Amino acid sequence: PGEKILSARARETDRKPRAGTTAGSLYVEMSGTSMAAPHVAGAIAAFLSIRREFIGQPERVKRLMMAHCTDLGRDRYFQGAGLVNVTRMLAGT
């Protein structure tokens, strides 16, 4: 989930958009771990909302998540364990 993600553009100097600002200038497409981390955190939150017995066991949750990812057939350095798959994670526990 960290490739070509549309996200809010960071504006260090502006507190609010200037007059004439377009929606396109407020967003940027980015890739990388900064874009993947919110998706993974959300997937873990969804999993823990259903399987509350795993709360407080971060290493176990990590192992489950990585074991149930969907392999994209790409280089491991690029894709990691693959695409997060909460449905498989829930079915496998």
C-alpha positions as CSV (number, residue, x, y, z in Angstrom):
1,P,0.0,0.0,0.0
2,G,3.0,2.3,-0.2
3,E,3.2,3.0,-3.9
4,K,1.7,6.0,-5.7
5,I,-0.5,7.1,-2.7
6,L,-2.3,10.4,-3.0
7,S,-1.7,12.3,0.2
8,A,-2.0,15.9,1.5
9,R,0.9,18.0,0.5
10,A,3.0,19.4,3.4
11,R,3.1,23.2,3.6
12,E,5.6,24.3,6.2
13,T,4.9,28.0,5.8
14,D,1.1,28.2,5.2
15,R,-1.4,27.6,7.9
16,K,-4.3,27.8,5.5
17,P,-4.6,27.7,1.7
18,R,-4.1,31.0,-0.1
19,A,-6.9,32.4,-2.3
20,G,-6.8,30.8,-5.7
21,T,-5.3,27.5,-4.4
22,T,-6.6,24.5,-6.4
23,A,-7.3,21.1,-5.0
24,G,-4.6,19.7,-7.2
25,S,-2.0,21.8,-5.5
26,L,-3.0,20.5,-2.0
27,Y,-2.2,16.9,-2.8
28,V,0.8,15.0,-3.9
29,E,1.4,11.4,-5.1
30,M,4.2,9.7,-3.1
31,S,5.6,6.2,-2.5
32,G,7.6,4.6,0.3
33,T,7.4,3.6,3.9
34,S,5.8,7.0,5.0
35,M,2.9,6.2,2.8
36,A,2.7,2.5,3.7
37,A,2.8,3.0,7.5
38,P,-0.7,4.5,7.9
39,H,-2.2,1.6,5.8
40,V,-0.5,-1.0,7.9
41,A,-1.4,0.7,11.1
42,G,-5.1,0.8,10.0
43,A,-5.0,-2.8,9.0
44,I,-3.7,-3.8,12.4
45,A,-6.3,-1.6,14.1
46,A,-9.0,-3.4,12.1
47,F,-7.6,-6.8,13.0
48,L,-7.4,-5.9,16.7
49,S,-10.9,-4.5,16.7
50,I,-12.1,-8.1,15.9
51,R,-9.5,-10.2,17.5
52,R,-9.0,-8.3,20.8
53,E,-7.1,-11.3,22.4
54,F,-4.1,-10.2,20.4
55,I,-3.9,-6.7,22.0
56,G,-0.6,-6.4,23.8
57,Q,1.1,-9.0,21.6
58,P,2.8,-6.9,18.9
59,E,5.4,-9.5,17.8
60,R,2.7,-12.1,17.3
61,V,0.5,-9.7,15.4
62,K,3.5,-8.8,13.2
63,R,4.2,-12.5,12.5
64,L,0.5,-13.1,11.6
65,M,0.3,-10.1,9.3
66,M,3.5,-11.0,7.4
67,A,2.5,-14.7,7.1
68,H,-0.9,-13.8,5.6
69,C,0.2,-11.1,3.1
70,T,-0.5,-11.6,-0.6
71,D,2.7,-12.1,-2.5
72,L,2.8,-9.7,-5.5
73,G,5.5,-11.5,-7.3
74,R,7.9,-8.5,-7.0
75,D,11.4,-8.2,-5.6
76,R,11.3,-8.8,-1.8
77,Y,13.3,-5.6,-1.3
78,F,10.6,-3.7,-3.0
79,Q,7.4,-5.4,-1.8
80,G,8.5,-6.8,1.6
81,A,6.1,-9.6,2.7
82,G,3.6,-8.4,0.1
83,L,0.2,-6.7,0.2
84,V,-1.5,-6.6,3.6
85,N,-4.5,-9.0,3.7
86,V,-6.6,-8.6,6.8
87,T,-9.2,-11.1,5.6
88,R,-6.6,-13.9,5.3
89,M,-5.2,-12.8,8.6
90,L,-8.6,-13.2,10.3
91,A,-9.3,-16.5,8.6
92,G,-5.9,-17.9,9.7
93,T,-6.4,-17.2,13.4
